[in-house]
Amino acid sequence: MPDDRRFSDEEIENSLRDLGARMEYPTTPDVARTVRRKLDEEAQSPEHRRTLRWPPFLATRWTAVAAALVVICVVALSPTLRTTLSGPFAPGPQAGSEAGSAAKSGSGSSEERYKQEAGVASQAARAPAADQGEAATSCSSPTIEAVPARAAAGAKFRLRGHDFSSGCGRGTPSSGVTILFRQDSKTWRLTTLDADRDLAFEAGLRVPASAEPGLARVQAVLRSGERVEERLVVLR
């Protein structure tokens, strides 16, 4: 019959300890001591000493190279030595003056040419600007004037208009100009009139009787949709 008995941890540990005490192990070699002895023998050998020596012919060569590098660094960092060594190769004063005069003449000619081109460009730019200024002067915006500028509700006032033209610079009087009286969200249509041959008009109008005391506006609306307005104060 199989043995179903289970061993405890303590029994297993004691059995393993007894088994380890009865087993025979081969002796372990001292590797560290052997390696150290080998290294000491190689360091004391004549061949190893010869490889560590610096060859005499290389010592002289590297000394000369180091000296050359020192001289080059001193020359590169010293302005006085650079000037002394470059003196024989520098151009004479006459050559330098000729080169300077040639450079000045070249720069002067380029500056003069640039100024001439800039002058021509500025004149060309001023010409369209002058034309635009003349066009703006000949095309004046229409204006209106309420006389008096303060009137009570139901009172009369005169409205004068200037520069009312149907086309800028054409000199054709505007026709069908609508005059409106506006206050807050209310609008009254006062009249419709035409400008005379002097591009002006003058009309006698009346403040709407239902207008409230306060600020109002009188507007002149052209057929093109352009609006011109003037303030008018409604008195109590």
C-alpha positions as CSV (number, residue, x, y, z in Angstrom):
1,M,0.0,0.0,0.0
2,P,1.3,3.4,-0.8
3,D,2.5,5.6,2.1
4,D,0.3,8.7,2.3
5,R,2.2,10.1,5.2
6,R,3.3,13.7,4.7
7,F,6.6,15.0,6.1
8,S,6.8,18.3,7.8
9,D,9.2,21.1,6.8
10,E,11.4,20.5,9.8
11,E,11.8,16.8,8.9
12,I,12.6,17.6,5.3
13,E,15.3,20.1,6.4
14,N,16.9,17.7,8.8
15,S,17.0,15.0,6.1
16,L,18.7,17.3,3.6
17,R,21.3,18.4,6.2
18,D,22.2,14.8,6.9
19,L,22.4,14.0,3.2
20,G,24.7,17.0,2.6
21,A,27.1,15.9,5.4
22,R,27.5,12.4,3.9
23,M,28.2,13.6,0.3
24,E,31.8,14.1,-0.8
25,Y,32.7,17.2,-2.9
26,P,35.9,17.6,-4.9
27,T,38.3,20.2,-3.7
28,T,37.9,23.7,-5.2
29,P,41.1,25.1,-6.8
30,D,42.3,28.5,-5.7
31,V,41.7,30.4,-9.0
32,A,42.5,33.9,-7.5
33,R,45.9,32.9,-6.3
34,T,46.8,31.3,-9.6
35,V,45.8,34.3,-11.6
36,R,47.7,36.7,-9.4
37,R,50.9,34.6,-9.6
38,K,50.6,34.6,-13.5
39,L,50.3,38.4,-13.5
40,D,53.3,38.8,-11.3
41,E,55.4,36.5,-13.5
42,E,54.4,38.4,-16.7
43,A,55.2,41.8,-15.1
44,Q,58.7,40.6,-14.1
45,S,59.5,39.1,-17.5
46,P,62.0,41.0,-19.7
47,E,59.7,41.0,-22.7
48,H,57.0,42.9,-20.8
49,R,59.5,45.5,-19.7
50,R,60.7,46.1,-23.3
51,T,57.2,46.7,-24.5
52,L,56.6,49.4,-21.9
53,R,59.7,51.4,-22.9
54,W,59.2,54.4,-25.2
55,P,61.2,54.0,-28.4
56,P,64.1,56.6,-28.5
57,F,63.5,57.5,-32.2
58,L,59.8,58.3,-31.5
59,A,60.6,60.5,-28.6
60,T,62.7,63.0,-30.7
61,R,60.1,63.1,-33.5
62,W,57.2,63.8,-31.2
63,T,59.2,66.5,-29.4
64,A,59.7,68.3,-32.7
65,V,56.0,68.1,-33.6
66,A,55.0,69.5,-30.2
67,A,57.5,72.4,-30.6
68,A,56.0,73.2,-34.1
69,L,52.5,73.3,-32.7
70,V,53.5,75.7,-30.0
71,V,55.1,78.1,-32.5
72,I,52.0,78.0,-34.7
73,C,49.7,78.7,-31.7
74,V,51.9,81.7,-30.6
75,V,51.9,83.2,-34.1
76,A,48.1,82.7,-34.5
77,L,47.3,84.4,-31.1
78,S,49.9,87.3,-31.3
79,P,48.8,90.3,-33.5
80,T,52.3,91.7,-33.4
81,L,53.9,88.5,-34.9
82,R,51.1,88.3,-37.5
83,T,51.8,91.9,-38.6
84,T,55.6,91.3,-38.7
85,L,55.3,88.1,-40.7
86,S,52.7,89.5,-43.2
87,G,54.6,92.7,-43.8
88,P,56.5,91.6,-46.9
89,F,53.3,90.2,-48.5
90,A,51.0,93.2,-47.8
91,P,50.2,95.5,-50.7
92,G,51.9,98.8,-50.8
93,P,50.2,102.2,-50.0
94,Q,49.8,103.1,-53.6
95,A,47.9,99.8,-54.4
96,G,45.8,100.3,-51.3
97,S,44.9,103.9,-52.3
98,E,44.1,102.8,-55.8
99,A,41.9,100.0,-54.6
100,G,40.2,102.4,-52.2
101,S,39.6,105.1,-54.8
102,A,38.2,102.4,-57.2
103,A,35.9,101.2,-54.5
104,K,34.7,104.7,-53.7
105,S,34.1,105.5,-57.4
106,G,32.2,102.3,-57.9
107,S,30.1,102.9,-54.8
108,G,29.6,106.5,-55.8
109,S,28.3,105.6,-59.2
110,S,26.0,103.0,-57.8
111,E,24.6,105.5,-55.2
112,E,24.1,108.1,-57.9
113,R,22.3,105.6,-60.1
114,Y,20.2,104.5,-57.2
115,K,19.2,108.2,-56.4
116,Q,18.3,108.8,-60.1
117,E,16.1,105.7,-60.2
118,A,14.5,106.6,-56.9
119,G,13.8,110.1,-58.1
120,V,12.1,108.8,-61.3
121,A,10.1,106.3,-59.2
122,S,9.0,109.1,-56.7
123,Q,8.0,111.4,-59.6
124,A,6.0,108.5,-61.1
125,A,4.3,107.8,-57.8
126,R,3.5,111.5,-57.2
127,A,1.8,111.8,-60.6
128,P,-1.1,109.4,-59.8
129,A,-1.4,110.8,-56.3
130,A,-1.8,114.3,-57.8
131,D,-4.4,113.1,-60.2
132,Q,-6.3,111.4,-57.4
133,G,-6.1,114.6,-55.3
134,E,-7.5,116.6,-58.2
135,A,-10.3,114.1,-58.7
136,A,-11.1,114.2,-55.0
137,T,-11.2,118.0,-55.1
138,S,-13.6,118.1,-58.1
139,C,-15.9,115.5,-56.4
140,S,-17.3,117.2,-53.2
141,S,-19.6,115.4,-50.9
142,P,-23.2,116.9,-50.5
143,T,-24.1,118.7,-47.3
144,I,-27.3,120.1,-45.8
145,E,-27.9,122.8,-43.2
146,A,-31.0,123.3,-41.0
147,V,-31.9,126.9,-40.1
148,P,-32.5,127.3,-37.2
149,A,-31.0,124.2,-35.7
150,R,-33.4,124.4,-32.7
151,A,-37.2,124.5,-33.2
152,A,-40.3,123.4,-31.4
153,A,-42.7,120.7,-32.7
154,G,-44.8,122.2,-35.5
155,A,-42.5,125.1,-36.1
156,K,-41.0,126.1,-39.5
157,F,-37.4,125.8,-40.5
158,R,-35.4,126.1,-43.7
159,L,-33.2,123.3,-45.1
160,R,-30.4,124.2,-47.5
161,G,-28.4,121.8,-49.6
162,H,-25.1,122.1,-51.4
163,D,-23.1,120.0,-54.0
164,F,-26.0,117.7,-54.8
165,S,-24.8,116.1,-58.1
166,S,-26.0,112.9,-59.7
167,G,-22.4,112.0,-60.7
168,C,-19.0,112.9,-59.4
169,G,-17.5,115.6,-61.6
170,R,-20.4,115.6,-64.1
171,G,-22.1,118.7,-62.8
172,T,-25.6,117.2,-63.3
173,P,-28.0,118.3,-60.5
174,S,-29.5,115.6,-58.4
175,S,-33.2,115.0,-58.8
176,G,-35.7,113.2,-56.6
177,V,-33.9,113.9,-53.3
178,T,-36.1,112.7,-50.4
179,I,-36.1,114.7,-47.2
180,L,-36.8,112.7,-44.0
181,F,-37.2,113.7,-40.4
182,R,-36.1,110.9,-38.0
183,Q,-36.3,110.7,-34.2
184,D,-35.6,107.5,-32.3
185,S,-37.6,104.8,-34.2
186,K,-40.0,107.2,-35.9
187,T,-39.6,108.5,-39.5
188,W,-41.5,111.3,-41.2
189,R,-41.3,112.1,-44.9
190,L,-41.3,115.9,-45.3
191,T,-40.8,116.4,-49.1
192,T,-39.1,115.4,-52.3
193,L,-37.1,118.0,-54.3
194,D,-34.5,118.6,-57.1
195,A,-31.3,120.5,-56.9
196,D,-30.8,123.5,-59.2
197,R,-28.1,124.1,-61.8
198,D,-25.8,125.2,-59.0
199,L,-26.2,121.8,-57.4
200,A,-28.0,123.4,-54.5
201,F,-31.5,123.7,-53.0
202,E,-33.4,125.5,-50.3
203,A,-36.8,124.4,-48.9
204,G,-39.1,125.7,-46.2
205,L,-40.1,122.8,-44.0
206,R,-42.0,122.2,-40.7
207,V,-41.0,120.1,-37.7
208,P,-43.6,117.2,-37.3
209,A,-46.2,118.1,-34.7
210,S,-45.9,114.7,-33.1
211,A,-42.1,115.0,-32.6
212,E,-40.9,114.7,-29.0
213,P,-38.6,117.2,-27.3
214,G,-35.0,116.2,-27.8
215,L,-32.5,115.4,-30.5
216,A,-33.6,114.6,-34.0
217,R,-32.1,114.2,-37.5
218,V,-33.0,115.6,-40.9
219,Q,-31.8,113.4,-43.8
220,A,-31.5,113.9,-47.5
221,V,-31.6,110.6,-49.4
222,L,-30.3,110.6,-53.0
223,R,-31.5,108.1,-55.6
224,S,-28.2,106.4,-55.5
225,G,-28.9,105.5,-51.8
226,E,-26.4,108.0,-50.4
227,R,-27.6,109.7,-47.2
228,V,-26.7,113.1,-45.8
229,E,-28.0,114.2,-42.4
230,E,-28.0,117.1,-40.1
231,R,-29.0,117.4,-36.4
232,L,-31.9,119.3,-35.2
233,V,-33.0,119.8,-31.6
234,V,-36.8,119.8,-30.9
235,L,-37.7,122.3,-28.2
236,R,-40.5,121.9,-25.6
